[in-house]
């Protein structure tokens, strides 16, 4: 029943993780 809601949450979490990885990459570059 809540599959759509869980999928939306999962996508949001994936997006947050992606942005976090990008932020870490920039932080490592900038030192």
HTML snippet that shows the backbone in 3Dmol.js (N, CA, C, O; Angstrom):
<script src="https://3Dmol.org/build/3Dmol-min.js"></script>
<div id="view" style="width:600px;height:400px;position:relative"></div>
<script>
const pdb = `
ATOM      1  N   UNK A   1       0.829  -1.205   0.000  1.00  0.00           N
ATOM      2  CA  UNK A   1       0.000   0.000   0.000  1.00  0.00           C
ATOM      3  C   UNK A   1       0.868   1.262   0.000  1.00  0.00           C
ATOM      4  O   UNK A   1       0.572   2.234  -0.695  1.00  0.00           O
ATOM      5  N   UNK A   2       1.943   1.229   0.789  1.00  0.00           N
ATOM      6  CA  UNK A   2       2.775   2.428   0.927  1.00  0.00           C
ATOM      7  C   UNK A   2       3.999   2.370   0.012  1.00  0.00           C
ATOM      8  O   UNK A   2       4.980   3.082   0.227  1.00  0.00           O
ATOM      9  N   UNK A   3       3.929   1.508  -1.019  1.00  0.00           N
ATOM     10  CA  UNK A   3       5.094   1.362  -1.892  1.00  0.00           C
ATOM     11  C   UNK A   3       5.489   2.688  -2.518  1.00  0.00           C
ATOM     12  O   UNK A   3       6.673   3.024  -2.565  1.00  0.00           O
ATOM     13  N   UNK A   4       4.497   3.455  -3.004  1.00  0.00           N
ATOM     14  CA  UNK A   4       4.824   4.711  -3.676  1.00  0.00           C
ATOM     15  C   UNK A   4       5.500   5.665  -2.700  1.00  0.00           C
ATOM     16  O   UNK A   4       6.472   6.330  -3.058  1.00  0.00           O
ATOM     17  N   UNK A   5       4.999   5.739  -1.480  1.00  0.00           N
ATOM     18  CA  UNK A   5       5.587   6.648  -0.484  1.00  0.00           C
ATOM     19  C   UNK A   5       7.010   6.212  -0.166  1.00  0.00           C
ATOM     20  O   UNK A   5       7.916   7.042  -0.086  1.00  0.00           O
ATOM     21  N   UNK A   6       7.208   4.893   0.017  1.00  0.00           N
ATOM     22  CA  UNK A   6       8.547   4.402   0.332  1.00  0.00           C
ATOM     23  C   UNK A   6       9.494   4.677  -0.828  1.00  0.00           C
ATOM     24  O   UNK A   6      10.655   5.027  -0.616  1.00  0.00           O
ATOM     25  N   UNK A   7       9.002   4.520  -2.055  1.00  0.00           N
ATOM     26  CA  UNK A   7       9.863   4.776  -3.215  1.00  0.00           C
ATOM     27  C   UNK A   7      10.263   6.237  -3.263  1.00  0.00           C
ATOM     28  O   UNK A   7      11.417   6.554  -3.551  1.00  0.00           O
ATOM     29  N   UNK A   8       9.317   7.138  -2.982  1.00  0.00           N
ATOM     30  CA  UNK A   8       9.634   8.570  -2.988  1.00  0.00           C
ATOM     31  C   UNK A   8      10.678   8.877  -1.922  1.00  0.00           C
ATOM     32  O   UNK A   8      11.614   9.640  -2.161  1.00  0.00           O
ATOM     33  N   UNK A   9      10.514   8.278  -0.741  1.00  0.00           N
ATOM     34  CA  UNK A   9      11.473   8.500   0.348  1.00  0.00           C
ATOM     35  C   UNK A   9      12.838   7.952  -0.063  1.00  0.00           C
ATOM     36  O   UNK A   9      13.863   8.601   0.147  1.00  0.00           O
ATOM     37  N   UNK A  10      12.846   6.754  -0.649  1.00  0.00           N
ATOM     38  CA  UNK A  10      14.110   6.146  -1.066  1.00  0.00           C
ATOM     39  C   UNK A  10      14.805   7.031  -2.093  1.00  0.00           C
ATOM     40  O   UNK A  10      16.019   7.223  -2.031  1.00  0.00           O
ATOM     41  N   UNK A  11      14.033   7.574  -3.042  1.00  0.00           N
ATOM     42  CA  UNK A  11      14.630   8.451  -4.050  1.00  0.00           C
ATOM     43  C   UNK A  11      15.206   9.689  -3.385  1.00  0.00           C
ATOM     44  O   UNK A  11      16.295  10.139  -3.742  1.00  0.00           O
ATOM     45  N   UNK A  12      14.483  10.241  -2.419  1.00  0.00           N
ATOM     46  CA  UNK A  12      14.963  11.429  -1.709  1.00  0.00           C
ATOM     47  C   UNK A  12      16.263  11.132  -0.975  1.00  0.00           C
ATOM     48  O   UNK A  12      17.195  11.936  -0.990  1.00  0.00           O
ATOM     49  N   UNK A  13      16.316   9.959  -0.328  1.00  0.00           N
ATOM     50  CA  UNK A  13      17.531   9.577   0.402  1.00  0.00           C
ATOM     51  C   UNK A  13      18.680   9.403  -0.586  1.00  0.00           C
ATOM     52  O   UNK A  13      19.796   9.853  -0.323  1.00  0.00           O
ATOM     53  N   UNK A  14      18.419   8.756  -1.721  1.00  0.00           N
ATOM     54  CA  UNK A  14      19.468   8.575  -2.729  1.00  0.00           C
ATOM     55  C   UNK A  14      19.977   9.929  -3.191  1.00  0.00           C
ATOM     56  O   UNK A  14      21.183  10.121  -3.350  1.00  0.00           O
ATOM     57  N   UNK A  15      19.060  10.875  -3.410  1.00  0.00           N
ATOM     58  CA  UNK A  15      19.457  12.210  -3.864  1.00  0.00           C
ATOM     59  C   UNK A  15      20.327  12.874  -2.801  1.00  0.00           C
ATOM     60  O   UNK A  15      21.341  13.495  -3.121  1.00  0.00           O
ATOM     61  N   UNK A  16      19.928  12.740  -1.534  1.00  0.00           N
ATOM     62  CA  UNK A  16      20.717  13.348  -0.457  1.00  0.00           C
ATOM     63  C   UNK A  16      22.106  12.728  -0.412  1.00  0.00           C
ATOM     64  O   UNK A  16      23.094  13.440  -0.237  1.00  0.00           O
ATOM     65  N   UNK A  17      22.194  11.406  -0.568  1.00  0.00           N
ATOM     66  CA  UNK A  17      23.492  10.741  -0.537  1.00  0.00           C
ATOM     67  C   UNK A  17      24.338  11.209  -1.713  1.00  0.00           C
ATOM     68  O   UNK A  17      25.542  11.425  -1.568  1.00  0.00           O
ATOM     69  N   UNK A  18      23.709  11.369  -2.883  1.00  0.00           N
ATOM     70  CA  UNK A  18      24.457  11.824  -4.057  1.00  0.00           C
ATOM     71  C   UNK A  18      25.022  13.207  -3.799  1.00  0.00           C
ATOM     72  O   UNK A  18      26.196  13.456  -4.069  1.00  0.00           O
ATOM     73  N   UNK A  19      24.202  14.109  -3.281  1.00  0.00           N
ATOM     74  CA  UNK A  19      24.666  15.471  -3.005  1.00  0.00           C
ATOM     75  C   UNK A  19      25.764  15.429  -1.947  1.00  0.00           C
ATOM     76  O   UNK A  19      26.737  16.179  -2.032  1.00  0.00           O
ATOM     77  N   UNK A  20      25.615  14.567  -0.960  1.00  0.00           N
ATOM     78  CA  UNK A  20      26.622  14.456   0.095  1.00  0.00           C
ATOM     79  C   UNK A  20      27.952  13.996  -0.478  1.00  0.00           C
ATOM     80  O   UNK A  20      29.004  14.515  -0.106  1.00  0.00           O
ATOM     81  N   UNK A  21      27.911  13.012  -1.393  1.00  0.00           N
ATOM     82  CA  UNK A  21      29.146  12.526  -2.012  1.00  0.00           C
ATOM     83  C   UNK A  21      29.807  13.646  -2.796  1.00  0.00           C
ATOM     84  O   UNK A  21      31.027  13.804  -2.748  1.00  0.00           O
ATOM     85  N   UNK A  22      29.007  14.427  -3.521  1.00  0.00           N
ATOM     86  CA  UNK A  22      29.553  15.535  -4.304  1.00  0.00           C
ATOM     87  C   UNK A  22      30.184  16.554  -3.357  1.00  0.00           C
ATOM     88  O   UNK A  22      31.267  17.071  -3.629  1.00  0.00           O
ATOM     89  N   UNK A  23      29.510  16.840  -2.254  1.00  0.00           N
ATOM     90  CA  UNK A  23      30.037  17.793  -1.276  1.00  0.00           C
ATOM     91  C   UNK A  23      31.364  17.302  -0.711  1.00  0.00           C
ATOM     92  O   UNK A  23      32.295  18.089  -0.543  1.00  0.00           O
ATOM     93  N   UNK A  24      31.456  16.000  -0.415  1.00  0.00           N
ATOM     94  CA  UNK A  24      32.703  15.454   0.116  1.00  0.00           C
ATOM     95  C   UNK A  24      33.810  15.568  -0.922  1.00  0.00           C
ATOM     96  O   UNK A  24      34.948  15.887  -0.579  1.00  0.00           O
ATOM     97  N   UNK A  25      33.493  15.315  -2.175  1.00  0.00           N
ATOM     98  CA  UNK A  25      34.493  15.411  -3.240  1.00  0.00           C
ATOM     99  C   UNK A  25      35.022  16.835  -3.318  1.00  0.00           C
ATOM    100  O   UNK A  25      36.231  17.040  -3.422  1.00  0.00           O
ATOM    101  N   UNK A  26      34.131  17.821  -3.268  1.00  0.00           N
ATOM    102  CA  UNK A  26      34.556  19.223  -3.329  1.00  0.00           C
ATOM    103  C   UNK A  26      35.393  19.565  -2.100  1.00  0.00           C
ATOM    104  O   UNK A  26      36.396  20.272  -2.204  1.00  0.00           O
ATOM    105  N   UNK A  27      34.983  19.068  -0.945  1.00  0.00           N
ATOM    106  CA  UNK A  27      35.720  19.359   0.289  1.00  0.00           C
ATOM    107  C   UNK A  27      37.133  18.787   0.198  1.00  0.00           C
ATOM    108  O   UNK A  27      38.093  19.433   0.618  1.00  0.00           O
ATOM    109  N   UNK A  28      37.264  17.586  -0.344  1.00  0.00           N
ATOM    110  CA  UNK A  28      38.587  16.967  -0.467  1.00  0.00           C
ATOM    111  C   UNK A  28      39.440  17.753  -1.466  1.00  0.00           C
ATOM    112  O   UNK A  28      40.643  17.917  -1.258  1.00  0.00           O
ATOM    113  N   UNK A  29      38.830  18.237  -2.542  1.00  0.00           N
ATOM    114  CA  UNK A  29      39.582  19.015  -3.533  1.00  0.00           C
ATOM    115  C   UNK A  29      40.076  20.318  -2.915  1.00  0.00           C
ATOM    116  O   UNK A  29      41.231  20.708  -3.089  1.00  0.00           O
ATOM    117  N   UNK A  30      39.172  20.986  -2.183  1.00  0.00           N
ATOM    118  CA  UNK A  30      39.516  22.289  -1.608  1.00  0.00           C
ATOM    119  C   UNK A  30      40.437  22.139  -0.396  1.00  0.00           C
ATOM    120  O   UNK A  30      41.096  23.095   0.012  1.00  0.00           O
ATOM    121  N   UNK A  31      40.477  20.945   0.169  1.00  0.00           N
ATOM    122  CA  UNK A  31      41.328  20.712   1.325  1.00  0.00           C
ATOM    123  C   UNK A  31      40.792  21.396   2.542  1.00  0.00           C
ATOM    124  O   UNK A  31      41.388  21.305   3.615  1.00  0.00           O
TER     125      UNK A  31
END
`;
const viewer = $3Dmol.createViewer("view");
viewer.addModel(pdb, "pdb");
viewer.setStyle({}, {cartoon: {color: "spectrum"}});
viewer.zoomTo();
viewer.render();
</script>
